[in-house]
Amino acid sequence: ESISGALPPEPFGAERFSFADFYRFPESFMSSEEMLDWKSGLNEAGGRAGYAAELRAFMGLARDSVDHVFAALNRGGGGDAQVIVHEVREKAGRLGCRFLAARALDLELALRAGADTQVVYGRYASAVPDTLCAITAYLS
């Protein structure tokens, strides 16, 4: 007797999907271009020199934001954390750091809703170094 006879039938339409349809690579496999859309950021900044200067300033803000948001959340300062994340989100979007801007938006919305922020904070905190690596690669 075959094993396949003992298995329940496949749900309707299951043959149309594969594992790859549901699997998403971790952010660490994303390319620099997916982390930093430098073309849109360059247009916003109005030139290479200005864009590079804004990116360098943003790197410090983004890097420090991870610790500042964590500290604010630990002391129950969701409003303080929201202000920090909002600033990072706006600047990230303007500079073409779309992935970080999306993670910041997720965290900002969770903070605004008073929801549990543990998972979205983790995603935000892991997006920051990936974005900083992409910025560093662009600047070098």
C-alpha positions in Angstrom: 0.0 0.0 0.0 1.4 3.4 -0.9 1.8 6.2 1.6 0.0 8.7 -0.7 -3.2 6.8 -0.2 -3.0 7.6 3.6 -2.5 11.3 3.1 -5.5 13.6 3.0 -6.3 15.2 -0.3 -4.7 18.5 -1.2 -6.8 21.5 -0.7 -8.4 23.0 -3.8 -5.9 25.1 -5.7 -2.8 23.9 -3.6 -1.0 22.8 -6.8 -0.8 26.4 -7.9 1.5 27.5 -5.0 5.0 26.6 -4.1 7.1 27.1 -1.0 8.8 30.0 -2.8 5.5 31.9 -3.0 5.4 32.1 0.8 9.0 32.3 1.7 10.6 35.8 2.0 14.3 36.2 2.3 15.6 38.0 5.4 16.5 41.6 4.9 20.2 40.7 5.0 19.8 39.2 1.6 18.4 42.5 0.1 20.6 44.4 -2.2 21.9 47.9 -1.5 19.5 49.3 -4.1 16.6 47.8 -2.2 17.8 49.5 1.0 18.7 52.8 -0.6 17.0 54.3 -3.6 19.7 56.8 -4.2 18.2 58.2 -7.4 15.1 59.5 -5.7 17.1 60.7 -2.7 19.5 62.5 -5.0 16.6 64.3 -6.8 15.2 65.3 -3.4 18.5 66.7 -2.1 19.3 68.6 -5.3 22.8 67.3 -6.0 25.5 64.8 -5.0 27.3 67.0 -2.5 24.1 67.9 -0.6 22.8 64.3 -0.7 26.1 62.9 0.6 26.1 65.5 3.5 22.4 64.7 4.3 23.2 60.9 4.3 26.1 61.4 6.7 24.0 63.4 9.1 21.2 60.9 8.8 23.5 58.0 9.6 24.0 59.4 13.1 20.3 60.0 13.7 19.3 56.6 12.5 22.1 54.8 14.5 21.3 56.7 17.7 17.5 56.3 17.3 17.7 52.5 18.0 19.0 53.1 21.6 16.8 56.2 22.2 13.6 54.4 21.1 14.5 51.4 23.2 15.2 53.6 26.3 11.9 55.5 25.7 9.9 52.3 25.4 11.5 50.9 28.6 10.5 53.9 30.6 7.0 53.9 29.2 7.6 56.9 26.9 5.7 55.7 23.9 5.1 59.4 22.9 8.8 60.1 23.0 9.6 57.0 21.0 6.9 58.0 18.4 8.5 61.4 17.9 12.0 59.9 17.3 10.6 57.3 14.9 8.6 59.9 13.1 11.6 62.0 12.5 13.6 59.0 11.2 10.8 57.9 9.0 10.4 61.3 7.3 14.1 61.7 6.7 14.5 58.1 5.6 11.8 58.6 3.0 13.2 61.8 1.8 16.6 60.3 1.3 15.4 57.2 -0.4 15.8 54.8 2.5 12.5 53.2 1.7 13.0 50.0 3.6 13.8 51.8 6.8 11.0 54.3 6.3 8.6 51.4 6.0 9.8 49.8 9.2 9.7 53.1 11.0 6.1 53.6 9.8 5.2 50.2 11.1 6.6 51.1 14.5 5.1 54.6 14.5 1.6 53.2 13.8 2.0 50.5 16.5 3.0 53.2 19.0 0.2 55.5 18.0 -2.3 52.6 18.4 -0.9 51.6 21.8 -0.2 48.1 20.5 2.6 45.8 21.5 5.8 47.1 19.9 8.2 44.3 20.6 8.1 42.7 17.1 7.9 45.9 15.1 10.7 47.5 17.2 12.9 44.5 16.4 12.2 44.8 12.7 13.0 48.6 12.9 16.2 48.0 14.9 17.4 45.4 12.4 16.6 47.6 9.4 18.8 50.4 10.7 22.2 48.6 10.4 21.2 47.2 7.0 20.4 50.7 5.8 23.6 52.1 7.3 25.6 49.5 5.3 23.8 50.5 2.1 24.5 54.2 2.8 28.2 53.5 3.5 28.4 51.5 0.3 26.9 54.4 -1.6 29.2 56.9 0.0 32.4 54.9 -0.7 
